Amino acid sequence: MTPVFGAFPARRLAWLCGLVGLGGMLGLACVEQQEEKPTPEDQEYVKKNLLSAAPTPQFKVDADLDGKVVYLGLDAAPNPIEPGRDVKITQYWKVVSPPGEGWRMFSHISGPNNAGYQNRDHGPMRGKYPVAQWKAGDIIKDEFTFALPASWQFDHVEIYTGLWRSGPTNMPIKSGPHDGKNRILAAVIPVKQTSIPQAAVKKYLVRRTAKPIKVDGKLDEPAWKTAPYLGAFVDTMTGTPAAASVKTDAKMLWDDQNLYIAFENTDPDVWSTLTKRDDKLWTQEAVEVMIDADGNGKSYIELQVAPNNNVFDTYLPEYRKYEDTLDPKRKPYDWNSKVKTAVKVDGTLNKRNDQDKGWTVEIALPLADANGLATPPIKTPPALGDTWKVNLFRLDAPEGKAQIAVGWSPPMIGDFHRLDRFGQIVFVDEKGDLPAPPPPPGAAALKGRREAIDEGMKGVHGAHNNGALRLEGRKAPAAAKGKKASDGESKKK
């Protein structure tokens, strides 16, 4: 998933860091900016936003940061929030004693469980009054804006804030609502629910291959030649077509041992410097596969491959929870699959100043590994017609630009782990067909009995050629007029 950064003054030099939800875990994003020298206009703006008295905000917090600063709260306009429209946040800080050098402010926006994360770090008062300059007695008014995507699916948004310095270290919170990581929970703001058309969840027929695939990144087997593409990947947030520079498509095959996955990625600058198993590949360039094999919408595996053929894999027993939730002796990402991967680069890996064409990834995932650590295990090999829930993504990181995320079945929010948006794959034969469904139970026996009845009714008076009887004879005489009802007949009241 791609972090979203706020705007910063062009002349300010600082490291702005924040938690970023990418590929299933929280990472750290830092942005270097230039220091801004105050102008008379800057000084006037600061004077205007240093308040003489503490306000009464809509969302009152009064969080104590290490006895040095009190976060008073914030105002939000509009409230409730409307997806797709700008939201103005006005927050208030009271300085008890100067925080000291190196401290900076952060602001994070997200839904539940950090879904749809946005980093809105900025300098206080538009960068005109850095935290290092705060003085005892200051009451600081700070504003920033953000907008939720029109596809936002949650009924609220959470605002987190605090102070941090390099390390990174967040200033300790002595009292007030927080997330356990020294981020103040500044507000939980309701969001108006809107009916946004959703891109259709994708479906793909995975063809069986008669011969095992050699995993070499070449995709030159006949089975790959005839396998259909899943369809061009799209923007994960909007479902709109991806730019030509990140054109991505994929194919799949299967046999009794493996699920085979192939990615074809256009990329003018192919690079990756992370070399350890389970490194944070999603922070650079990678392709990603998520599989909910039993379709329970709860447990799933995550697999990533970088252009240097490094691998990240993990098992999630629940949404965004990892192996350590099963056993405290385990660590996140310590489950390793027996996946085989190969990458072929059309260009030069990690040579940033030349022009590449792209890279191809070939994956052979043992069918049993799609189950991760779940019990009971899924049935392998699958029968024709069996289905799994799957999604595929690609992350591209152009030099000097924001990271780009594209996917097969777009989640429509900034969260790859949205299981209800996973596509469906169906296991089919080598021609892409499914066998005709069997007749319902007992259908053959019923047909045999019917044929026996038809045979036995031949020559019977009144029988049609289909065995049905037709009653013939005189009509029954009509009841005598005025005759009383019989004993068993109900009388009208």
C-alpha positions as CSV (number, residue, x, y, z in Angstrom):
1,M,0.0,0.0,0.0
2,T,1.2,3.5,-0.7
3,P,1.7,6.0,2.0
4,V,0.0,9.4,1.5
5,F,2.0,12.4,2.6
6,G,0.8,15.9,3.3
7,A,2.3,19.1,1.7
8,F,5.3,20.7,3.3
9,P,7.0,24.1,2.7
10,A,9.8,23.8,0.1
11,R,12.4,25.5,2.2
12,R,12.2,23.6,5.5
13,L,14.8,21.0,6.5
14,A,13.6,18.3,8.9
15,W,13.1,14.6,9.1
16,L,9.3,14.0,9.2
17,C,8.5,10.4,10.2
18,G,5.4,8.4,10.8
19,L,3.9,4.9,10.9
20,V,3.0,3.6,7.5
21,G,0.7,0.6,6.9
22,L,2.3,-1.3,4.0
23,G,1.9,-4.9,2.9
24,G,0.5,-6.0,6.3
25,M,2.7,-4.3,8.8
26,L,3.6,-0.8,10.1
27,G,6.7,0.8,8.7
28,L,8.4,4.1,9.1
29,A,8.3,6.9,6.5
30,C,10.6,9.8,6.8
31,V,10.7,12.9,4.5
32,E,13.6,15.3,4.5
33,Q,12.5,19.0,4.0
34,Q,14.3,22.3,4.1
35,E,14.3,24.7,7.1
36,E,12.1,27.8,6.6
37,K,13.5,31.2,7.6
38,P,10.8,33.4,9.1
39,T,9.7,36.4,7.2
40,P,7.7,39.3,8.6
41,E,4.6,37.7,7.2
42,D,5.5,34.4,8.9
43,Q,6.0,36.3,12.2
44,E,2.6,37.9,11.8
45,Y,1.0,34.5,11.1
46,V,2.6,33.0,14.2
47,K,1.4,35.9,16.4
48,K,-2.1,35.4,15.1
49,N,-2.1,31.7,16.0
50,L,-0.7,32.1,19.5
51,L,-3.8,32.3,21.6
52,S,-4.2,34.3,24.8
53,A,-6.5,31.7,26.4
54,A,-7.2,28.0,26.1
55,P,-10.2,27.3,23.8
56,T,-13.0,24.7,24.3
57,P,-12.5,22.3,21.3
58,Q,-15.1,20.0,19.9
59,F,-13.0,17.0,20.8
60,K,-11.5,17.7,24.2
61,V,-8.5,15.5,25.0
62,D,-6.1,17.1,27.6
63,A,-3.3,14.6,27.0
64,D,-0.1,15.1,29.0
65,L,3.1,14.6,27.0
66,D,5.9,14.0,29.5
67,G,4.8,17.0,31.7
68,K,6.0,19.4,29.0
69,V,3.1,19.8,26.6
70,V,-0.6,19.3,26.9
71,Y,-2.6,18.4,23.8
72,L,-5.9,20.2,24.4
73,G,-7.9,18.8,21.6
74,L,-9.2,19.6,18.1
75,D,-12.1,21.0,16.0
76,A,-13.2,19.3,12.7
77,A,-15.1,20.9,9.9
78,P,-17.3,19.4,8.6
79,N,-18.4,17.0,11.3
80,P,-19.4,14.4,10.4
81,I,-16.9,14.0,7.5
82,E,-18.0,13.4,4.0
83,P,-15.7,11.1,1.9
84,G,-14.2,12.9,-1.1
85,R,-14.4,16.4,0.5
86,D,-11.7,18.4,2.3
87,V,-11.7,18.2,6.1
88,K,-10.2,21.1,8.1
89,I,-8.6,20.0,11.4
90,T,-7.8,22.8,13.9
91,Q,-5.8,21.5,16.9
92,Y,-4.6,23.1,20.1
93,W,-1.4,22.6,22.2
94,K,-0.5,24.2,25.5
95,V,3.2,24.4,26.4
96,V,4.1,23.8,30.1
97,S,7.9,23.9,29.5
98,P,9.9,24.1,26.3
99,P,10.1,20.6,24.7
100,G,13.7,21.1,23.6
101,E,15.7,20.5,20.5
102,G,14.8,17.8,18.0
103,W,11.1,17.4,18.7
104,R,8.6,17.5,15.8
105,M,4.9,17.1,15.5
106,F,3.2,14.2,13.6
107,S,-0.4,13.7,12.5
108,H,-1.8,10.4,11.3
109,I,-5.3,9.6,9.8
110,S,-6.7,6.1,9.6
111,G,-9.7,3.8,9.9
112,P,-10.0,0.9,12.3
113,N,-6.8,-1.3,12.6
114,N,-4.8,1.4,10.7
115,A,-6.8,0.8,7.5
116,G,-6.7,3.5,4.9
117,Y,-3.7,5.1,6.7
118,Q,-2.6,8.7,5.7
119,N,0.5,10.4,7.0
120,R,-0.3,14.2,7.4
121,D,2.9,15.2,9.2
122,H,3.6,18.9,8.9
123,G,5.4,21.7,10.7
124,P,3.2,23.6,13.3
125,M,1.6,26.7,11.9
126,R,2.4,25.7,8.4
127,G,6.0,25.1,9.4
128,K,6.4,28.7,10.7
129,Y,6.7,27.8,14.4
130,P,8.8,24.6,14.9
131,V,8.4,22.7,18.2
132,A,11.9,23.5,19.1
133,Q,10.9,27.2,19.4
134,W,7.9,26.6,21.6
135,K,7.9,28.6,24.9
136,A,6.3,27.9,28.3
137,G,2.8,29.4,28.4
138,D,2.3,29.2,24.6
139,I,-1.2,28.1,23.5
140,I,-0.7,27.0,19.9
141,K,-3.4,26.8,17.2
142,D,-2.4,24.6,14.3
143,E,-4.4,23.7,11.1
144,F,-4.2,21.1,8.4
145,T,-6.5,19.5,5.9
146,F,-7.1,16.1,4.5
147,A,-9.7,14.2,2.4
148,L,-10.9,10.7,2.7
149,P,-11.2,8.8,-0.6
150,A,-14.6,8.7,-2.0
151,S,-14.5,4.9,-1.6
152,W,-14.1,5.1,2.2
153,Q,-16.0,2.2,3.7
154,F,-15.8,2.9,7.4
155,D,-18.2,4.7,9.7
156,H,-15.5,6.8,11.4
157,V,-12.0,8.1,11.0
158,E,-9.3,8.2,13.8
159,I,-6.9,11.1,14.2
160,Y,-3.6,10.4,16.0
161,T,-1.0,13.0,16.9
162,G,2.0,13.6,19.1
163,L,5.7,14.7,19.2
164,W,8.7,12.7,18.0
165,R,12.4,13.0,17.4
166,S,15.0,11.0,15.5
167,G,15.5,7.5,16.7
168,P,12.6,7.5,16.2
169,T,11.2,8.2,19.7
170,N,7.7,9.5,20.5
171,M,7.4,11.8,23.5
172,P,5.9,9.7,26.3
173,I,2.2,10.2,27.1
174,K,1.6,10.4,30.9
175,S,-2.2,10.7,30.7
176,G,-4.9,10.9,28.1
177,P,-6.2,8.6,25.3
178,H,-3.4,6.9,23.3
179,D,-2.7,3.7,21.3
180,G,0.1,2.3,23.5
181,K,2.7,3.5,21.1
182,N,2.7,7.1,22.4
183,R,0.4,8.3,19.7
184,I,-2.5,10.5,21.2
185,L,-5.9,9.4,20.0
186,A,-7.0,12.9,19.3
187,A,-10.5,12.2,17.9
188,V,-12.8,9.6,16.5
189,I,-14.9,11.5,13.9
190,P,-18.0,10.0,12.4
191,V,-18.1,9.6,8.6
192,K,-21.2,9.9,6.5
193,Q,-21.9,6.6,4.7
194,T,-22.3,7.1,1.0
195,S,-23.2,4.6,-1.7
196,I,-20.2,4.5,-3.9
197,P,-20.2,2.1,-6.9
198,Q,-17.6,-0.6,-6.3
199,A,-15.5,-2.2,-9.0
200,A,-16.6,-5.7,-9.5
201,V,-14.7,-8.4,-7.6
202,K,-12.6,-10.3,-10.1
203,K,-12.8,-14.0,-11.1
204,Y,-10.2,-16.1,-12.9
205,L,-10.2,-19.7,-14.2
206,V,-6.9,-21.3,-13.3
207,R,-6.0,-23.9,-16.0
208,R,-4.3,-27.2,-15.1
209,T,-0.9,-27.9,-16.6
210,A,-0.1,-31.5,-17.6
211,K,3.7,-30.9,-17.0
212,P,5.4,-29.3,-14.0
213,I,6.6,-25.7,-14.6
214,K,10.3,-25.0,-14.5
215,V,10.7,-21.9,-12.3
216,D,13.2,-19.8,-14.1
217,G,11.4,-16.5,-14.8
218,K,11.2,-17.2,-18.6
219,L,7.5,-18.2,-18.9
220,D,8.4,-20.2,-22.1
221,E,6.4,-23.4,-21.4
222,P,3.4,-24.1,-23.7
223,A,1.1,-24.0,-20.7
224,W,2.1,-20.4,-20.0
225,K,1.6,-19.5,-23.7
226,T,-2.0,-20.6,-23.6
227,A,-2.9,-19.5,-20.1
228,P,-5.1,-16.4,-20.2
229,Y,-4.1,-13.1,-18.4
230,L,-5.9,-12.0,-15.3
231,G,-6.3,-8.6,-16.8
232,A,-4.3,-5.3,-16.5
233,F,-3.8,-4.2,-12.9
234,V,-5.6,-1.0,-11.8
235,D,-5.1,1.7,-9.2
236,T,-5.8,0.1,-5.8
237,M,-7.7,3.2,-4.5
238,T,-9.9,4.1,-7.5
239,G,-10.0,1.1,-9.8
240,T,-8.9,3.3,-12.7
241,P,-6.4,2.1,-15.3
242,A,-2.7,2.2,-14.2
243,A,-0.2,4.4,-15.9
244,A,1.7,2.8,-18.8
245,S,5.0,3.1,-16.8
246,V,3.6,0.6,-14.2
247,K,1.6,-1.7,-16.6
248,T,1.2,-5.0,-14.8
249,D,-0.5,-8.3,-15.6
250,A,-0.4,-11.9,-14.3
251,K,-1.3,-15.5,-15.2
252,M,-1.8,-18.6,-13.1
253,L,-1.6,-22.4,-13.6
254,W,-1.9,-25.4,-11.3
255,D,-1.1,-29.1,-10.9
256,D,-1.3,-31.6,-8.1
257,Q,1.7,-30.0,-6.3
258,N,1.8,-26.3,-6.9
259,L,-0.1,-23.1,-7.7
260,Y,2.0,-21.3,-10.3
261,I,1.8,-17.5,-10.6
262,A,3.6,-15.3,-13.2
263,F,3.8,-11.5,-13.1
264,E,4.8,-9.3,-16.0
265,N,5.8,-5.8,-15.0
266,T,6.7,-2.8,-17.1
267,D,9.3,-0.8,-15.2
268,P,11.7,1.9,-16.5
269,D,13.8,1.6,-13.3
270,V,14.1,-1.8,-11.7
271,W,15.7,-1.8,-8.3
272,S,15.7,-3.5,-4.8
273,T,18.4,-3.3,-2.1
274,L,16.7,-5.5,0.6
275,T,18.5,-8.9,0.8
276,K,17.3,-10.7,3.9
277,R,14.4,-13.1,4.0
278,D,11.2,-11.3,5.2
279,D,12.8,-7.9,4.8
280,K,10.2,-5.1,4.4
281,L,10.0,-5.5,0.6
282,W,6.8,-3.4,0.4
283,T,8.9,-0.3,1.2
284,Q,10.6,-0.6,-2.2
285,E,9.5,-2.5,-5.2
286,A,7.7,-5.9,-5.1
287,V,4.9,-8.0,-6.3
288,E,2.5,-9.4,-3.7
289,V,0.1,-12.3,-3.4
290,M,-2.5,-12.8,-0.7
291,I,-4.5,-16.1,-0.5
292,D,-7.5,-17.0,1.6
293,A,-7.6,-20.6,0.5
294,D,-10.6,-21.8,2.6
295,G,-12.5,-18.6,1.9
296,N,-13.4,-18.0,5.5
297,G,-12.6,-14.3,5.3
298,K,-10.4,-14.6,8.4
299,S,-7.0,-16.4,8.0
300,Y,-4.7,-15.9,5.0
301,I,-1.1,-15.9,3.8
302,E,0.9,-13.1,2.3
303,L,3.8,-13.6,-0.2
304,Q,6.0,-10.9,-1.8
305,V,8.9,-11.1,-4.3
306,A,11.3,-8.3,-5.0
307,P,13.2,-7.7,-8.3
308,N,16.3,-9.2,-6.7
309,N,14.3,-12.4,-6.1
310,N,14.2,-11.8,-2.3
311,V,11.1,-13.2,-0.6
312,F,8.8,-12.2,2.2
313,D,6.1,-14.6,3.4
314,T,3.9,-14.7,6.5
315,Y,0.7,-16.3,7.9
316,L,-2.1,-14.2,9.3
317,P,-4.6,-16.0,11.5
318,E,-6.7,-12.9,11.6
319,Y,-6.9,-9.5,9.9
320,R,-3.4,-7.9,10.3
321,K,-2.4,-10.3,13.1
322,Y,0.6,-12.5,12.7
323,E,2.2,-15.7,13.9
324,D,2.9,-14.3,17.4
325,T,-0.8,-14.2,18.1
326,L,-0.9,-18.0,17.9
327,D,2.0,-18.5,20.2
328,P,3.9,-15.7,22.1
329,K,7.1,-17.7,21.6
330,R,6.7,-17.0,17.8
331,K,7.6,-13.8,16.0
332,P,5.8,-12.0,13.3
333,Y,6.7,-13.3,9.8
334,D,8.5,-16.4,11.2
335,W,6.4,-18.8,9.1
336,N,8.3,-19.7,5.9
337,S,6.7,-21.4,2.9
338,K,8.5,-23.7,0.6
339,V,7.8,-21.4,-2.3
340,K,10.2,-21.3,-5.3
341,T,10.7,-18.1,-7.2
342,A,12.7,-16.7,-10.1
343,V,13.0,-13.2,-11.5
344,K,14.1,-12.1,-15.0
345,V,15.0,-8.4,-15.4
346,D,14.8,-6.8,-18.8
347,G,17.4,-4.2,-18.1
348,T,19.9,-3.7,-15.3
349,L,19.0,-4.2,-11.6
350,N,19.9,-1.3,-9.3
351,K,21.4,0.9,-12.0
352,R,19.2,3.9,-11.3
353,N,20.5,6.2,-14.1
354,D,19.6,4.0,-17.1
355,Q,16.4,3.0,-18.8
356,D,15.0,-0.5,-18.1
357,K,12.0,-2.2,-19.7
358,G,10.7,-4.3,-16.8
359,W,10.8,-7.6,-14.8
360,T,9.1,-10.9,-14.8
361,V,8.4,-13.0,-11.7
362,E,7.6,-16.8,-11.7
363,I,6.3,-18.4,-8.5
364,A,5.6,-22.1,-7.6
365,L,3.7,-22.2,-4.3
366,P,3.1,-25.7,-2.9
367,L,-0.6,-26.1,-2.6
368,A,-0.4,-27.1,1.1
369,D,1.4,-23.8,1.9
370,A,-1.6,-21.8,0.8
371,N,-3.1,-23.1,4.1
372,G,-0.3,-21.5,6.2
373,L,-0.7,-22.6,9.8
374,A,-4.5,-23.0,9.7
375,T,-6.2,-26.1,11.0
376,P,-7.8,-28.1,9.6
377,P,-5.8,-27.9,6.4
378,I,-7.4,-27.3,3.1
379,K,-8.0,-30.1,0.7
380,T,-5.2,-30.6,-1.8
381,P,-5.0,-31.0,-4.6
382,P,-8.2,-29.1,-5.3
383,A,-11.0,-30.8,-7.3
384,L,-12.1,-29.2,-10.5
385,G,-14.5,-26.4,-9.7
386,D,-13.0,-25.7,-6.2
387,T,-12.4,-22.0,-5.5
388,W,-9.9,-19.9,-3.5
389,K,-10.0,-16.2,-2.6
390,V,-6.9,-14.5,-3.9
391,N,-5.6,-11.0,-4.6
392,L,-2.4,-9.8,-6.4
393,F,-0.7,-6.4,-6.1
394,R,2.4,-4.6,-7.3
395,L,4.4,-1.8,-5.7
396,D,6.6,0.5,-7.8
397,A,8.9,3.1,-6.3
398,P,10.2,5.6,-9.0
399,E,13.2,7.6,-7.9
400,G,12.2,10.9,-6.3
401,K,8.5,10.2,-6.6
402,A,5.8,8.7,-4.4
403,Q,5.3,4.9,-4.4
404,I,2.7,3.6,-6.8
405,A,0.3,0.7,-5.9
406,V,-1.7,-1.3,-8.5
407,G,-3.7,-4.5,-8.1
408,W,-5.9,-7.1,-9.7
409,S,-9.1,-6.7,-7.6
410,P,-8.8,-3.2,-6.2
411,P,-9.6,-2.8,-2.4
412,M,-10.7,0.8,-3.1
413,I,-9.1,1.9,0.1
414,G,-5.5,2.2,1.3
415,D,-5.4,-1.4,2.7
416,F,-4.4,-4.5,0.7
417,H,-5.8,-6.7,3.5
418,R,-9.4,-6.0,2.7
419,L,-10.5,-9.6,2.3
420,D,-13.9,-8.9,1.0
421,R,-12.3,-7.5,-2.1
422,F,-10.2,-10.5,-2.9
423,G,-10.9,-12.0,-6.3
424,Q,-12.0,-15.6,-6.8
425,I,-9.9,-18.2,-8.7
426,V,-11.6,-21.4,-10.0
427,F,-9.6,-24.6,-10.7
428,V,-10.4,-25.9,-14.1
429,D,-8.9,-28.5,-16.6
430,E,-6.2,-27.9,-19.2
431,K,-8.8,-26.4,-21.7
432,G,-10.3,-24.1,-19.2
433,D,-13.4,-26.2,-18.8
434,L,-15.3,-27.7,-15.9
435,P,-17.0,-31.1,-16.1
436,A,-20.8,-31.2,-16.3
437,P,-22.4,-31.3,-12.9
438,P,-23.5,-34.8,-11.8
439,P,-27.2,-35.5,-11.7
440,P,-28.9,-35.0,-8.3
441,P,-28.8,-37.8,-5.8
442,G,-31.3,-40.6,-6.7
443,A,-32.0,-39.3,-10.2
444,A,-30.8,-42.5,-11.9
445,A,-32.9,-44.7,-9.6
446,L,-36.0,-42.5,-10.1
447,K,-35.6,-42.7,-13.9
448,G,-35.4,-46.5,-13.7
449,R,-38.5,-46.7,-11.6
450,R,-40.4,-44.5,-14.0
451,E,-39.4,-46.6,-17.0
452,A,-40.6,-49.8,-15.1
453,I,-44.0,-48.1,-14.4
454,D,-44.4,-47.1,-18.0
455,E,-43.6,-50.7,-19.1
456,G,-46.2,-52.1,-16.6
457,M,-48.9,-49.7,-17.7
458,K,-48.9,-50.8,-21.3
459,G,-52.4,-52.0,-22.3
460,V,-54.0,-50.7,-19.2
461,H,-57.3,-48.9,-20.1
462,G,-57.1,-45.2,-19.6
463,A,-53.3,-45.1,-19.5
464,H,-51.5,-42.5,-21.7
465,N,-48.3,-43.5,-23.4
466,N,-46.4,-41.7,-20.6
467,G,-47.9,-44.0,-18.0
468,A,-50.4,-41.4,-16.6
469,L,-54.0,-42.6,-15.9
470,R,-57.1,-40.9,-17.3
471,L,-60.3,-41.7,-15.4
472,E,-63.3,-42.4,-17.6
473,G,-67.0,-43.0,-16.9
474,R,-70.2,-41.2,-15.9
475,K,-70.2,-38.1,-13.8
476,A,-71.2,-38.5,-10.1
477,P,-74.8,-37.4,-9.5
478,A,-75.2,-33.9,-8.1
479,A,-76.2,-33.6,-4.4
480,A,-80.0,-33.2,-3.9
481,K,-81.1,-29.7,-3.6
482,G,-81.7,-28.6,0.0
483,K,-80.0,-31.7,1.5
484,K,-78.6,-31.0,5.0
485,A,-74.9,-31.1,5.6
486,S,-73.4,-34.4,6.7
487,D,-72.2,-34.8,10.3
488,G,-68.5,-34.2,9.3
489,E,-69.3,-31.0,7.4
490,S,-68.7,-27.7,9.1
491,K,-71.7,-25.5,9.6
492,K,-71.7,-21.8,9.0
493,K,-72.1,-19.5,11.9
